[in-house]
Amino acid sequence: MNRAVQMVFELLDEGKRVCTLEPIIHNPQTLQVLAARGVQIVEAPKDAPEDATLVIRSHGVSEAVLDEIRRLKLAYVDATCPFVAKIQQDCFRRLC
């Protein structure tokens, strides 16, 4: 199972309200299962309910989006794939 999806299921099993920043996965059947369990998809951090845990999908997000999440003081879980995160960090270092 996709690591990010597993993280969402774990949060749900803990009784948390969960939303994802854009669809967590491209599989429509999995998205239906998650929606049936109350997972909401939001397009931007500002759209996340204050009482929800926002999950960042495995594709990751920019530093600006992370800054916005922190500025809004949202609870969040970063499900960015470790390989993607490494590539993003390496690219960022080369740009600086």
Disulfide bonds with the S-S distance in Angstrom:
none
